Amino acid sequence: MPGAVLRGVTLDCADPRTLAGFYGALTGMRELFAADEFVALTSGSGCDLGFQKVEGYRAPQWPGQDVPQQFHLDFRADDLDAMEKRALELGATKPDHQPGDGRWRVLLDPAGHPFCLTPS
């Protein structure tokens, strides 16, 4: 019996174009599709990243759970310091709470979704 193959992940947000621009610049993924309500990025790997507009969007509150994060993305980085700097320049923020004793970095994208940078 064939298994399901992950095709992509879609993030809720208030502004799909802005969030897609952030992740496109961070990852080098290119725009696959764009409309006012949805933008998709691809790298050709078979797993795309989408951004869908949600009216009344509320950003996750991390590490608190008043508005749960529900999930987060992990990205491998050859140089954690350089990738963190790049993400911050692109509009990410770094919360004070950093678990893992420095083995990885937790950042928040411009829409408030937590994501991690991990060593290669």
C-alpha positions in Angstrom: 0.0 0.0 0.0 1.6 3.4 -1.0 2.1 5.9 1.7 1.2 9.5 1.6 3.9 11.9 0.4 4.1 15.3 2.0 3.4 17.8 -0.7 3.7 21.0 1.3 3.0 23.0 4.4 0.7 26.1 4.5 0.9 28.8 7.2 -2.0 31.0 8.2 -1.2 34.7 8.1 -2.7 38.2 7.6 -0.5 39.0 4.6 0.5 36.1 2.4 2.7 38.1 0.0 4.8 39.6 2.8 5.3 36.3 4.6 6.1 34.6 1.3 8.7 37.3 0.6 10.3 36.7 4.0 10.6 32.9 3.6 11.6 33.2 -0.1 14.5 35.5 0.9 15.4 33.2 3.8 15.4 30.0 1.9 15.9 30.9 -1.7 12.6 29.3 -2.6 10.9 30.9 -5.6 7.2 31.8 -6.2 5.2 29.0 -7.7 1.8 30.7 -7.4 0.4 34.0 -6.1 -3.0 35.4 -5.5 -4.4 37.8 -2.9 -5.5 35.0 -0.6 -2.6 32.5 -1.2 1.0 32.4 -2.2 3.1 29.2 -2.7 6.9 28.9 -2.8 8.8 26.0 -4.3 12.4 24.8 -4.4 11.7 21.9 -6.7 12.2 19.4 -3.9 8.5 18.3 -4.1 7.6 19.9 -0.8 6.3 23.5 -1.2 5.6 26.2 1.4 2.2 28.0 1.2 0.8 31.1 2.9 -2.9 31.6 3.2 -4.7 34.8 4.3 -6.9 34.4 7.4 -9.2 37.3 8.4 -8.7 38.1 12.1 -5.4 36.2 12.1 -3.8 36.1 15.6 -0.1 35.4 15.9 1.0 32.5 18.0 2.4 33.4 21.4 5.6 31.5 22.0 6.7 30.1 24.4 3.3 30.9 26.0 0.2 29.1 24.8 -2.5 31.9 25.0 -2.5 31.5 21.2 -0.9 28.1 20.5 1.9 27.7 18.0 0.3 24.5 16.7 3.5 23.7 14.8 6.8 25.2 13.8 9.3 24.8 10.9 12.9 23.7 11.3 15.6 24.8 8.9 19.1 23.4 8.6 21.9 26.0 8.6 25.6 25.5 7.9 26.4 28.6 9.9 23.8 29.3 12.7 25.2 32.8 13.5 25.1 33.9 9.8 21.6 32.5 9.2 20.3 34.0 12.4 21.7 37.4 11.3 20.1 37.0 7.9 16.7 36.1 9.3 16.8 39.1 11.7 17.7 41.4 8.8 14.7 40.0 6.9 12.3 40.8 9.7 12.4 37.9 12.1 12.6 38.5 15.8 14.4 36.5 18.5 12.4 35.8 21.6 14.2 35.8 25.0 13.3 32.1 25.7 15.9 30.0 23.9 15.7 26.3 24.8 18.4 23.8 23.8 21.4 25.4 25.4 22.4 27.1 22.1 22.3 23.9 20.0 19.6 25.6 17.9 18.0 29.0 17.6 14.3 29.8 17.9 13.1 32.8 15.9 9.7 34.3 15.1 8.8 35.1 11.5 7.1 38.5 10.7 3.7 36.9 11.3 4.7 35.5 14.7 5.2 31.8 13.8 8.1 30.3 15.6 10.7 28.5 13.5 14.1 26.9 14.4 17.5 27.1 12.8 19.4 23.9 13.5 23.0 22.9 12.6 23.5 20.9 9.5 
